[in-house]
Amino acid sequence: MSFETTRGPELVAALAEVTVEIRRLQARSLDIVAEMEQEQVAKAAGYSSLAAFLRDTFHVSQRAARRMVTQAQQLTPTVTPTGHETPAPLPTLREALREGAVDVDHVDVVAEVLKNLPDDARLEDRELIETTLAEQARELSPDALRKFGQQVLDRINQDGREPEPTELAEPTNTLRYRRTHNNRLVATLDIDSEAAEEFEGLLIALGAPQSPIPGVPDPRSQAERYGDAFTDIVHLAAKTNDVPSQGGSKAMVSITLDINTLLEGTGIATFDSGAPLCPEAARRHACDADVIPIVLNGESVPLDLGRKHRLVKPHQRRALIARDRGCAFPSCHLPPRWTDAHHVIH
């Protein structure tokens, strides 16, 4: 069945007609909001702002009300008490919206681009950019228009904007995190553009869709794939020799477990933080870890401390690299330096 043989073309045409009408009505509504502001309707009704009046009168959110007022200011000319008319900041976009050719989201994008122009930008340059963006808005989605607008800004200001004094005085990278009740970690990250580029490149590379079964789509969502990719980045960073030491030892994950947990999968292991770890996960970590045996008495007092040794010896790892040439998990193509040595049964 092809698209043309269905009701697809008919439905697309119907939706296009409705969309144009909605946009025209949005343009009319913003004209009315501008008239309300000009006539000081909100003040006459006892409100301190027009946004608050719109919120209570038309039962919209405060954010939606503020957005309507801001968009109306961008699209309509203003008249001074003396009768002088100041053109609208976005006159070309106003006409496009009245035609139903663009959406109110385009208004926000163009206004944002013009706001980020250098302070020394000439009036004629601003008018030319507004006209150019308005014409592009007829063909591009708001997201695509935002990227186009950023390209315009980059061409105009190739040296970048001057950093704010607070940016020079304070760190530019921040990370805030908290541990949840089940010992997971939730974080927010704000890093500079260079690090962001590297980080995003790693996320995209490590978070690409994969499937253990050829021809079957990856069942993970994009958020889940990126979450797995982030944990891969953490594991890779922990393996490098460039990581600073802590307490005289290379940064590492320490797990304490009873011998029965290691050999039989019974009991509970713990991290240094005290967070519990299930036996299966502990055995998986032990596959490619330094193991240090400690003998305790009945009161958990250490009686003997052995030397650390690895379950996977260096020559065994070299053999695995020669045999597998990288990760042996189906559909995974990570190189050897990014992999761990594991048993089929941990």
N, C-alpha and C positions, 0 to 999 in steps of 0.2 A: 504494500500500500504506500503510495507516494503522498507527499504533502499536498500536491495539487488536487488529488482525488478525494481528499477529506474536506471538512468544513473549515480547515485551517485558514485559507485565504479570506474567507468570509468573516471569520472571527477576528483575524488580525485587523482587517479593515474597520470592523465595528469598534474594536478597542482603540484604534488610532483616532477614530472620530470622537470617542468619549474623552480620550486623553487631551486632545486639542481643546475641547470644550471646558474641561476641568482647569486647564492652564489659563484660559481666557477669564474664567471666573476667579481664579486666584489673582490675576492681574487687577480685576475689578475690585476685589476685596481689599487689596493693598492700596488702591486709590482711595477707597472709603476710609481706611485706617489713617491715611495721610490727611484727609479732610477732617477727621476727628481730632487729630493733633493740632491742625491749623485753627480749628474752632474751639480748642480747649474744652472738649466734651468731658474729659475725665475730671478736670478741675471743677467744672460746673456740677458734676455729680458727687463731689466730695472726695475724690481720689487724688492721691499724691502723684500718681503716674498713670499713663495711658495703658501700660502693660497690666497693671493691677486691675484697672477697669475692665479690660478685655477678658482677663482671667475669670473674674467673678460674673461678668455678664453673659459670656458665651461658654463658660465651664470648660475652658482649655487649661493646659498646664502653664505654669509661670514661664517655663522655657519657651513654649510655643507662642505665648503672648509677646514676650520680648523679641522673639524672632520676627513676628509679624511687624512690629514697630520698626525694627532695624531695617527690614527689607523695604518697608514703605518709604523710609528715609532715603534709601539708596535709589529708588525708582521714580520718585516724584519730585518735581521742582518745588521750591519754597517761595513764598511771597512775603516780603517784609511789610511792616505796618505802613510804610510809605508807598507801597505798591510795586516795589522793585522785585522782579522775579529772578531767582537763582536757578540755573538749570539743574536737573537731576544728576547726581554723580554717575549714574549708569543709564544714560539716555538711550543708547543703542539696544541694550539688553531689555530696557522697558518695552520698546516696540516689539522686540522678538517675543517677549512674554505675552503681550497683548494679542499677538498673532497665534499664540499657542504653539510656537515653534521651540520654546525652551521651557525648562521647569524652574520652580523657585529654588531648587538646590543649586542650579547654575548661578543664581544670584549670589548665594553665599560664597561660592568659589571665586567668582570674579571680584567680589568685594574684598575677599581675603588677599588675593593677588595684588590688587591696587594698594591695599593697606601696607603690604610688605615692600613696596617700591622704595628706593632710596629717597631720603628727605630732599636731596637736591634734584630729583627728577623734574623736568619741565612740564608745564601744563599740557603742552601739545603732545608730549610723549605719553602722558597719562591718557589723554583722549584717544590717541592712536592704539594704545594697548587695550583700552576698554572696547573699542570698535573691533579690534582683531579677535579678542576673546569672545565677544558677543557673536561674531560670525562663526567662530569655531564651535560655540555652544549649540548651534543649530545642527551640527553633525556629530558631536561627541557627547558621551555620557558625562555626568559631573565628575566621576573619578578620573576619566581620561582627560577632561578639561583641566583638572587640578595638576596633573602631570605636565600638561602642555604649559600651564601658567608657571610652574616651577622652572621649566626650561627657559621661559622668557625672563624670569627673574635672574637666573644664573647667567644669561647672556648680558644682561644689563649691569649686574654687579658681580663681575668675575673674581674680584678679590674677596668676596664674601662681606657680610656685615661686620661692623666694628663690634667687638665683644663688650657686653655691659660690664660696669665696674664690679658688680656682684659675681659675674662669671669669672673675672680675673682673680678675685679674692677668695672664692670658695671652690671646692672640688667640683669638677664637671661630671663625675661619675658617681652614682649612688646605687646602693642595693639594700633593700630592706626585706627581712624575712622573719618568719615565725614558724615554730614547730607546732603541729596540730596535736590533738589528744591521742591520735594513733601514730604519732612520731613521723608523719609526713612533713614536708617543708613547703610552705607557700611563700612566694617572693614577688616583689615588684622591682624592675630594673630600669635604670635610666643611664645610658652610656653615650659617649661621644660618637660622632658619625663614622670615624675611621674604625673604631672597635665594632660598631654596629654592622658595618659592611662585612668585616671578617666573621662576626658571629652569625649573621644572616646567611653568609655563604656556607658555613658549616652546617647550619640547620637545614638548608635546602639540600645539601649533598647527603647528609646522614638521614634526613627525614623523607627521602624519596620513597614513593610507594614500592613495597616489596610484598611478595607472597611466597610461602613455602611450596605452593602448588602452582606449576606453570599454567597460565591461562586464567587463573582465578584472581579477581581483584583483591588488593590489600584490604582486609576488613577494618583496619583502623581509620579513624577520622584524621583530618589534617592536624588537629590539636593533639591527638594521641601520638601521631608520628613525630611531631615536633617535640613533644614531651620525651619520647624515647630518644630522639636525637640529642636533646639536651643532656640526658643522663650519659649518653655515649661520650659527649664532649667532656663531661666531668671525669669519666673513667680514663679517657685519653690523657687529660691533663695530669691525672694522678700518676700515670705511668712515666711521665717525662722526668729526666734527670735534672731539669732546670728548676723544679719546684723547690722553694726554700725549705730547709729543715725545721722541724719543731721539736724542741727538747733534745736536740742532737741527732734526731732520726728524720729521714725523709718523710714528708707528709704521707700518711697512710690511714687505712681503716683498720682498727683493731677489734677483733672479735674474741670473746672468751667463751669457751664451751667445754662441757664435760666430755671425756673420751667416748662415752656411750652415745652422745649426740653425734660425734664425728663418725663413729663406726656403724652405729645401728639406727641413727635417725630418731632417737628418743630424747626427750628433754627440751630445754630452751637455751639458746645462746644469747649473748648480750653484746651490744656495742659499748665503746668507752663511755658514751653518753648515758648508758643505762637502758637504752631502748632495746626491747626484745627482738630476737630474730628467730624465725622458724628453723627447724632442723634441716629442711631441704635446702634453704638458702645458705645456711652455714656450711653445709657439705659442698655446695657449688663454689663458694668462696675458697674453701680449703683446697680445691683442685689445683689452683695455681697461686698458692700463698706460702709465705714463710710460716712454718709451724714450730712453735716453741713449747715443748712439754714441761709441765710444772707438776710436781707431786705435792699434794696437800695432806695434812692430817685431818682428824675428825672435826677440829675447830677451824678448818679452812686456813691453817697457817702453812705457808710454803716450807717444805722440807728439802726439796731439791729442784734446781732449775737447769733444764737441759739446754743444749745449743739449738739454734734454729736450723731447720732444714726444709727443703722444698719437696713436695710430693712429685712435682714434675721437674726432672733434672734438666740442666741446659742442653745436654746432648739429645734428650727426648724432644725438647722443643724444636731443636734444629731439624730433627727428623720429621716432625709434624709440618714444619714450613716447607721442607723439600717435597713432602707428599701432597699437601693440600694447597700450597701456594697462596694461602690466605684463609679467610673464614670459611669453614666447612658447612655452615648452616645454609640450607637451601635458599637460593636467590640472593644471598648476601655476598657482596664482592669486596669487603674490606681487606686491605693488604695485611700481611703478617704482623707488622709493627703495631697494628691497632687491635690485635686479637689476644685472647687468653687461651691457655691450654686447659681443656676440660676432658673429663672422662665421659663416656657415653652414659654411664650411671655414676652420678656424683658420689 
